[in-house]
Amino acid sequence: MVTAPGQWEVQDLAPPIAAPGEVVVDVARVGVCGTDVEFFTGEMAYLHDGHATYPMRLGHEWCGVVSAVGDGVPASWLGRRVAGDTMLGCGHCARCRSGRQHLCAERFEVGIRGGKPGALAEQLAVPAASLVALPDVVDDTAGAMVEPGGNALRAVQAAELAPGDRLLVLGPGTIGTLAAQFARAAGAEVHVLGEREPSLSFARSLGIDGVWTAGDLPRLAFDAVIDASTSAALPELAVELVEPGRRVVYIGISGTPSTVDSRALVLKDVTAVGVLSGSPALAGAVEAYAQGAVDPRPLVAATIGLAGVGDVLAGRRPAGAGAGPKVHVDPLR
C-alpha cells in the first residue's frame, strides 16, 4: 500500500468478497510498472486531477486463479487461471456499449484510478466481464505480462505494418521490447533506439534487427515509428524519422508536456495515433504467447515478495536480478 509519496507498507486487510458480477482471484503474479513508480513518487497525473488519492493499493498487471464467484457469475469460472483488464467501464455509456470501455469517462482502473484496489495482495476482486482466460501453456510469468502485451500489440496494430516493412521503436523498456517482438512476429524489420547500454544489450539479446543510440542511428526509411519512451523530446523525433504518408504511434507518456509540430504532420501526410490501453488486444496477446510467436518471459528480471516492493518502487533492483526491464511480485513469497 502506498500511503504517501515515497511511503510504502504491507498491511493486513480483510479478504475481499465477490459482489454480484464479480469474482475473487487468488493472485499468483503481479508486475511492477512505471505507472506504479509514478504513484510512489507522487508524479502521476491522476493524483493531481482527482482521479486517484492516497492510500492506494497498486498492481494492474496480474494473473491468478478464480477462487470465488458472486451472484450472476457462472460457477465455471471457479478454478480457472485468468488475467484481467485494467480498464473497468460503467457499462452503460455510448463508449462502453460500442466496446470502448477503456475510454469510459467514469471508468475505474485497477490499482490506478477511482479507488479500485490493485493486485499487490494475496486476493483481488474484479468484475467477471474483465477476465481473460489463460491456457495452461501460458505460465504465471507470461500471464502477468498479458496486460503490457496487450498495450504493445495495440501499438503494433496501430502502426499498420506489412511484412517486410521497417519499424523503429523508441525506448527499449517493457512496452518497447514487447512491441518489437510483436512486430517481428508479424514479419517486420525491427529497430530500437535507446540511451543506456544495459537496456540496449538486453534488446540485442532478443535478436532485434538493429539496436541504436541517437549517435549511431543509420539514415533508414522507417515505415512506422512507435514512441514507447517517457521522453518529452522523442515525440517530435518520431515525426521527423517516419516516412511520409506513414504512421507514428504514441504509447509512452512523458512526465512533462511534449511538443509535436502539426505542420510536420501535415506536410509529411503522417498519421499520428495514441494508444491508451491494451484492453482490445488482451486476447491477442494471450494467443501470441500460447502459440510461441512472442515470449515475454525473458523480460522478467526477478520475482520478489510483497516485502520487497517498496525497494523496487524506489528504483532499487533486487539482488541477482537479470537484464530484463520487468520485476514481478509473488504475493505468497
Kinemage of the C-alpha trace (Angstrom):
@kinemage 1
@onewidth
@group {chain A} dominant
@subgroup {mainchain}
@vectorlist {calphas} color= white
{ca met a 1} P 0.000 0.000 0.000
{ca val a 2} L 1.339 3.438 -0.967
{ca thr a 3} L 0.278 5.788 1.817
{ca ala a 4} L 2.022 8.963 0.633
{ca pro a 5} L 4.785 9.921 -1.803
{ca gly a 6} L 7.788 7.743 -1.049
{ca gln a 7} L 5.969 5.713 1.607
{ca trp a 8} L 5.025 2.057 1.224
{ca glu a 9} L 3.894 -0.568 3.722
{ca val a 10} L 2.442 -4.069 3.777
{ca gln a 11} L -0.907 -4.113 5.584
{ca asp a 12} L -3.220 -6.858 6.829
{ca leu a 13} L -6.660 -6.314 5.301
{ca ala a 14} L -9.946 -8.196 5.341
{ca pro a 15} L -10.277 -10.669 2.456
{ca pro a 16} L -12.314 -9.323 -0.491
{ca ile a 17} L -15.854 -10.583 -1.108
{ca ala a 18} L -17.167 -11.106 -4.610
{ca ala a 19} L -20.045 -8.677 -5.209
{ca pro a 20} L -22.701 -9.537 -7.810
{ca gly a 21} L -20.967 -9.873 -11.175
{ca glu a 22} L -17.541 -10.151 -9.574
{ca val a 23} L -15.014 -12.877 -8.835
{ca val a 24} L -12.262 -13.164 -6.256
{ca val a 25} L -8.882 -14.108 -7.681
{ca asp a 26} L -6.036 -15.683 -5.731
{ca val a 27} L -3.193 -13.617 -7.147
{ca ala a 28} L -0.236 -15.606 -8.467
{ca arg a 29} L 1.932 -12.902 -10.003
{ca val a 30} L 1.936 -9.103 -10.373
{ca gly a 31} L 4.138 -6.863 -12.491
{ca val a 32} L 5.576 -3.597 -11.165
{ca cys a 33} L 5.036 -0.923 -13.814
{ca gly a 34} L 6.381 2.560 -14.484
{ca thr a 35} L 2.911 3.862 -13.631
{ca asp a 36} L 3.280 2.330 -10.161
{ca val a 37} L 6.584 4.152 -9.738
{ca glu a 38} L 4.891 7.453 -10.660
{ca phe a 39} L 2.314 6.896 -7.920
{ca phe a 40} L 5.116 6.140 -5.465
{ca thr a 41} L 6.981 9.336 -6.352
{ca gly a 42} L 3.793 11.409 -6.440
{ca glu a 43} L 4.266 12.414 -10.087
{ca met a 44} L 1.304 10.504 -11.549
{ca ala a 45} L -1.172 12.922 -13.160
{ca tyr a 46} L -4.214 11.176 -11.649
{ca leu a 47} L -3.031 12.282 -8.190
{ca his a 48} L -3.260 15.904 -9.290
{ca asp a 49} L -6.560 15.823 -11.178
{ca gly a 50} L -8.557 13.969 -8.522
{ca his a 51} L -8.782 10.569 -10.188
{ca ala a 52} L -6.581 8.927 -7.522
{ca thr a 53} L -5.761 9.574 -3.879
{ca tyr a 54} L -3.601 8.001 -1.180
{ca pro a 55} L -3.648 5.475 0.325
{ca met a 56} L -3.816 3.207 -2.691
{ca arg a 57} L -3.035 -0.407 -3.495
{ca leu a 58} L -1.134 -0.720 -6.730
{ca gly a 59} L -0.916 -3.556 -9.255
{ca his a 60} L -2.616 -3.697 -12.656
{ca glu a 61} L -0.510 -6.352 -14.432
{ca trp a 62} L -1.557 -9.627 -12.851
{ca cys a 63} L -2.695 -13.224 -13.174
{ca gly a 64} L -4.158 -15.755 -10.758
{ca val a 65} L -6.834 -18.360 -10.107
{ca val a 66} L -10.534 -17.663 -9.532
{ca ser a 67} L -11.414 -18.842 -6.017
{ca ala a 68} L -14.921 -17.391 -5.542
{ca val a 69} L -17.735 -16.030 -7.697
{ca gly a 70} L -20.503 -13.562 -6.888
{ca asp a 71} L -24.160 -13.690 -7.825
{ca gly a 72} L -24.735 -13.872 -11.540
{ca val a 73} L -21.288 -15.255 -12.362
{ca pro a 74} L -21.126 -18.780 -13.846
{ca ala a 75} L -19.561 -21.313 -11.497
{ca ser a 76} L -17.469 -22.491 -14.450
{ca trp a 77} L -15.044 -19.655 -13.655
{ca leu a 78} L -14.057 -21.357 -10.381
{ca gly a 79} L -10.532 -22.775 -10.502
{ca arg a 80} L -9.676 -21.148 -13.824
{ca arg a 81} L -6.402 -19.344 -14.389
{ca val a 82} L -7.018 -15.808 -15.566
{ca ala a 83} L -5.567 -12.397 -16.272
{ca gly a 84} L -7.707 -9.284 -16.336
{ca asp a 85} L -8.400 -5.961 -17.973
{ca thr a 86} L -7.254 -2.887 -16.083
{ca met a 87} L -9.993 -0.653 -17.512
{ca leu a 88} L -13.441 -1.122 -15.959
{ca gly a 89} L -16.087 0.996 -17.683
{ca cys a 90} L -19.533 1.862 -16.381
{ca gly a 91} L -21.127 -0.494 -18.917
{ca his a 92} L -23.920 1.918 -19.839
{ca cys a 93} L -22.474 4.886 -21.743
{ca ala a 94} L -22.082 5.066 -25.518
{ca arg a 95} L -18.377 4.300 -25.288
{ca cys a 96} L -18.930 1.169 -23.231
{ca arg a 97} L -21.786 -0.001 -25.438
{ca ser a 98} L -19.561 0.335 -28.504
{ca gly a 99} L -16.778 -1.773 -26.973
{ca arg a 100} L -14.627 1.175 -25.888
{ca gln a 101} L -14.990 0.723 -22.134
{ca his a 102} L -11.308 1.619 -21.742
{ca leu a 103} L -12.286 5.177 -22.719
{ca cys a 104} L -15.308 5.464 -20.417
{ca ala a 105} L -15.289 8.832 -18.668
{ca glu a 106} L -16.464 7.175 -15.434
{ca arg a 107} L -14.132 4.187 -15.621
{ca phe a 108} L -12.241 2.609 -12.769
{ca glu a 109} L -8.710 1.398 -13.413
{ca val a 110} L -7.477 -1.492 -11.285
{ca gly a 111} L -4.746 -0.219 -8.985
{ca ile a 112} L -4.722 3.155 -10.730
{ca arg a 113} L -7.919 5.213 -10.915
{ca gly a 114} L -11.110 5.706 -8.942
{ca gly a 115} L -10.014 3.877 -5.798
{ca lys a 116} L -10.215 0.370 -7.308
{ca pro a 117} L -7.675 -1.692 -5.315
{ca gly a 118} L -4.871 -3.286 -7.276
{ca ala a 119} L -3.410 -6.769 -7.344
{ca leu a 120} L -0.462 -6.299 -4.986
{ca ala a 121} L -2.228 -8.517 -2.468
{ca glu a 122} L -2.992 -12.164 -1.933
{ca gln a 123} L -6.516 -11.742 -3.331
{ca leu a 124} L -8.256 -9.360 -5.714
{ca ala a 125} L -11.945 -8.767 -6.510
{ca val a 126} L -12.727 -7.794 -10.113
{ca pro a 127} L -15.707 -7.980 -12.496
{ca ala a 128} L -16.038 -11.321 -14.254
{ca ala a 129} L -16.529 -9.405 -17.501
{ca ser a 130} L -12.933 -8.160 -17.255
{ca leu a 131} L -11.371 -11.619 -17.132
{ca val a 132} L -9.251 -13.230 -19.841
{ca ala a 133} L -8.780 -16.999 -19.525
{ca leu a 134} L -5.218 -18.327 -19.642
{ca pro a 135} L -4.379 -21.658 -21.284
{ca asp a 136} L -2.009 -23.957 -19.412
{ca val a 137} L 0.835 -23.208 -21.841
{ca val a 138} L 0.833 -19.572 -20.663
{ca asp a 139} L 2.526 -19.807 -17.264
{ca asp a 140} L 2.234 -17.299 -14.429
{ca thr a 141} L 5.206 -15.257 -15.595
{ca ala a 142} L 3.716 -14.833 -19.058
{ca gly a 143} L 0.228 -14.447 -17.583
{ca ala a 144} L 1.233 -11.329 -15.682
{ca met a 145} L 2.653 -9.951 -18.936
{ca val a 146} L -0.704 -10.069 -20.736
{ca glu a 147} L -1.641 -6.501 -19.821
{ca pro a 148} L 1.601 -4.898 -21.067
{ca gly a 149} L 1.492 -7.297 -24.007
{ca gly a 150} L -1.939 -6.020 -24.972
{ca asn a 151} L -0.600 -2.471 -24.963
{ca ala a 152} L 2.365 -3.407 -27.125
{ca leu a 153} L 0.208 -5.383 -29.545
{ca arg a 154} L -2.202 -2.473 -29.951
{ca ala a 155} L 0.723 -0.175 -30.720
{ca val a 156} L 1.929 -2.543 -33.429
{ca gln a 157} L -1.564 -2.908 -34.849
{ca ala a 158} L -1.901 0.884 -34.955
{ca ala a 159} L 1.340 1.100 -36.957
{ca glu a 160} L -0.353 -0.854 -39.795
{ca leu a 161} L 2.802 -2.694 -40.799
{ca ala a 162} L 3.024 -5.102 -43.716
{ca pro a 163} L 5.546 -7.957 -43.834
{ca gly a 164} L 8.919 -6.519 -44.761
{ca asp a 165} L 8.123 -3.010 -43.501
{ca arg a 166} L 10.733 -1.325 -41.320
{ca leu a 167} L 9.731 -0.250 -37.788
{ca leu a 168} L 11.618 1.935 -35.347
{ca val a 169} L 10.730 1.641 -31.651
{ca leu a 170} L 11.791 4.495 -29.392
{ca gly a 171} L 12.512 3.225 -25.881
{ca pro a 172} L 13.645 -0.355 -25.094
{ca gly a 173} L 11.581 -0.747 -21.917
{ca thr a 174} L 8.870 -3.322 -21.330
{ca ile a 175} L 6.362 -1.964 -23.863
{ca gly a 176} L 9.043 -1.131 -26.391
{ca thr a 177} L 10.689 -4.546 -26.356
{ca leu a 178} L 7.325 -6.311 -26.416
{ca ala a 179} L 6.253 -4.156 -29.370
{ca ala a 180} L 9.483 -5.088 -31.137
{ca gln a 181} L 8.690 -8.776 -30.624
{ca phe a 182} L 5.096 -8.482 -31.826
{ca ala a 183} L 6.235 -6.561 -34.909
{ca arg a 184} L 8.940 -9.087 -35.683
{ca ala a 185} L 6.391 -11.899 -35.342
{ca ala a 186} L 4.305 -10.051 -37.953
{ca gly a 187} L 7.238 -10.064 -40.379
{ca ala a 188} L 8.566 -6.539 -39.902
{ca glu a 189} L 12.208 -5.480 -39.823
{ca val a 190} L 12.575 -4.018 -36.328
{ca his a 191} L 14.972 -1.406 -34.982
{ca val a 192} L 15.132 0.042 -31.454
{ca leu a 193} L 16.532 3.378 -30.296
{ca gly a 194} L 17.646 3.786 -26.692
{ca glu a 195} L 20.149 5.519 -24.428
{ca arg a 196} L 21.661 3.244 -21.784
{ca glu a 197} L 23.784 0.222 -22.515
{ca pro a 198} L 22.123 -2.299 -20.136
{ca ser a 199} L 18.761 -1.903 -21.872
{ca leu a 200} L 20.388 -1.802 -25.308
{ca ser a 201} L 22.314 -5.003 -24.588
{ca phe a 202} L 19.116 -6.683 -23.466
{ca ala a 203} L 17.364 -5.610 -26.671
{ca arg a 204} L 20.216 -7.110 -28.693
{ca ser a 205} L 19.820 -10.381 -26.795
{ca leu a 206} L 16.281 -10.630 -28.165
{ca gly a 207} L 17.611 -10.758 -31.715
{ca ile a 208} L 16.223 -7.378 -32.799
{ca asp a 209} L 17.471 -6.364 -36.253
{ca gly a 210} L 19.073 -3.104 -35.164
{ca val a 211} L 19.699 -1.529 -31.744
{ca trp a 212} L 20.943 2.031 -31.778
{ca thr a 213} L 21.632 5.193 -29.843
{ca ala a 214} L 20.919 8.670 -31.187
{ca gly a 215} L 24.578 8.962 -32.165
{ca asp a 216} L 24.690 5.914 -34.420
{ca leu a 217} L 21.147 5.576 -35.784
{ca pro a 218} L 21.514 4.951 -39.534
{ca arg a 219} L 19.583 7.021 -42.077
{ca leu a 220} L 16.984 4.423 -42.961
{ca ala a 221} L 13.431 4.759 -44.241
{ca phe a 222} L 11.160 3.839 -41.327
{ca asp a 223} L 7.645 2.842 -42.372
{ca ala a 224} L 6.400 3.366 -38.820
{ca val a 225} L 7.743 4.716 -35.546
{ca ile a 226} L 6.398 3.668 -32.140
{ca asp a 227} L 7.284 6.009 -29.291
{ca ala a 228} L 7.303 3.838 -26.174
{ca ser a 229} L 9.580 6.190 -24.246
{ca thr a 230} L 8.952 8.653 -21.443
{ca ser a 231} L 10.999 11.393 -23.092
{ca ala a 232} L 9.363 14.726 -23.866
{ca ala a 233} L 11.750 15.166 -26.815
{ca leu a 234} L 11.080 11.929 -28.700
{ca pro a 235} L 7.508 12.520 -29.947
{ca glu a 236} L 8.878 15.227 -32.233
{ca leu a 237} L 11.755 12.993 -33.330
{ca ala a 238} L 9.270 10.253 -34.230
{ca val a 239} L 7.590 12.562 -36.755
{ca glu a 240} L 10.967 13.568 -38.133
{ca leu a 241} L 12.097 9.971 -38.677
{ca val a 242} L 8.962 8.355 -40.102
{ca glu a 243} L 8.476 8.042 -43.847
{ca pro a 244} L 5.979 10.464 -45.431
{ca gly a 245} L 2.483 9.051 -45.608
{ca arg a 246} L 3.103 6.508 -42.850
{ca arg a 247} L 2.306 6.236 -39.147
{ca val a 248} L 3.620 7.364 -35.782
{ca val a 249} L 2.201 5.632 -32.696
{ca tyr a 250} L 2.438 7.213 -29.257
{ca ile a 251} L 2.127 4.866 -26.280
{ca gly a 252} L 4.787 6.276 -23.932
{ca ile a 253} L 3.919 9.242 -21.719
{ca ser a 254} L 6.463 11.805 -20.564
{ca gly a 255} L 6.355 13.462 -17.193
{ca thr a 256} L 6.262 16.888 -18.825
{ca pro a 257} L 4.414 18.116 -21.940
{ca ser a 258} L 5.973 17.206 -25.274
{ca thr a 259} L 5.835 19.224 -28.476
{ca val a 260} L 4.823 17.987 -31.920
{ca asp a 261} L 4.637 20.499 -34.764
{ca ser a 262} L 1.364 19.823 -36.570
{ca arg a 263} L 2.864 21.411 -39.686
{ca ala a 264} L 5.267 18.468 -39.905
{ca leu a 265} L 2.360 16.034 -39.712
{ca val a 266} L 0.519 17.873 -42.469
{ca leu a 267} L 3.455 18.401 -44.802
{ca lys a 268} L 4.546 14.756 -44.467
{ca asp a 269} L 0.951 13.453 -44.583
{ca val a 270} L 1.690 11.456 -41.413
{ca thr a 271} L -0.967 9.750 -39.313
{ca ala a 272} L -0.366 10.054 -35.546
{ca val a 273} L -2.140 7.551 -33.277
{ca gly a 274} L -2.351 7.483 -29.494
{ca val a 275} L -2.782 4.237 -27.553
{ca leu a 276} L -4.146 4.491 -24.006
{ca ser a 277} L -4.854 0.872 -23.127
{ca gly a 278} L -4.257 -2.703 -24.170
{ca ser a 279} L -7.867 -3.680 -23.462
{ca pro a 280} L -8.915 -4.551 -27.048
{ca ala a 281} L -5.779 -6.665 -27.592
{ca leu a 282} L -5.529 -8.738 -24.384
{ca ala a 283} L -6.910 -11.871 -26.037
{ca gly a 284} L -4.499 -11.376 -28.937
{ca ala a 285} L -1.569 -11.171 -26.542
{ca val a 286} L -2.634 -14.414 -24.854
{ca glu a 287} L -2.903 -16.090 -28.249
{ca ala a 288} L 0.561 -14.920 -29.325
{ca tyr a 289} L 2.055 -16.155 -26.056
{ca ala a 290} L 0.265 -19.501 -26.307
{ca gln a 291} L 1.450 -20.044 -29.874
{ca gly a 292} L 5.034 -19.110 -29.017
{ca ala a 293} L 5.053 -16.245 -31.510
{ca val a 294} L 6.101 -13.904 -28.674
{ca asp a 295} L 7.788 -14.945 -25.428
{ca pro a 296} L 7.562 -12.227 -22.760
{ca arg a 297} L 9.302 -14.203 -20.016
{ca pro a 298} L 12.881 -13.059 -20.722
{ca leu a 299} L 11.761 -9.520 -19.867
{ca val a 300} L 11.201 -10.507 -16.216
{ca ala a 301} L 14.435 -9.851 -14.361
{ca ala a 302} L 13.344 -11.058 -10.914
{ca thr a 303} L 10.371 -12.210 -8.843
{ca ile a 304} L 10.117 -10.912 -5.282
{ca gly a 305} L 7.664 -10.954 -2.362
{ca leu a 306} L 5.460 -8.108 -1.156
{ca ala a 307} L 8.068 -7.022 1.387
{ca gly a 308} L 10.444 -6.026 -1.392
{ca val a 309} L 8.032 -3.889 -3.402
{ca gly a 310} L 8.992 -0.616 -1.718
{ca asp a 311} L 12.615 -1.005 -2.763
{ca val a 312} L 11.621 -1.651 -6.377
{ca leu a 313} L 9.292 1.360 -6.420
{ca ala a 314} L 12.198 3.451 -5.110
{ca gly a 315} L 14.341 2.354 -8.051
{ca arg a 316} L 16.451 -0.343 -6.413
{ca arg a 317} L 16.791 -3.561 -8.411
{ca pro a 318} L 16.586 -6.851 -6.495
{ca ala a 319} L 19.823 -8.671 -5.774
{ca gly a 320} L 20.645 -11.117 -8.527
{ca ala a 321} L 18.173 -9.574 -10.979
{ca gly a 322} L 18.604 -10.376 -14.639
{ca ala a 323} L 18.900 -7.950 -17.515
{ca gly a 324} L 15.191 -7.571 -18.327
{ca pro a 325} L 13.203 -4.417 -17.523
{ca lys a 326} L 10.383 -6.003 -15.505
{ca val a 327} L 10.141 -7.093 -11.862
{ca his a 328} L 7.344 -9.433 -10.775
{ca val a 329} L 5.825 -9.954 -7.349
{ca asp a 330} L 4.596 -13.255 -5.911
{ca pro a 331} L 2.300 -12.223 -3.035
{ca leu a 332} L 2.805 -15.533 -1.243
{ca arg a 333} L 6.597 -15.293 -1.030
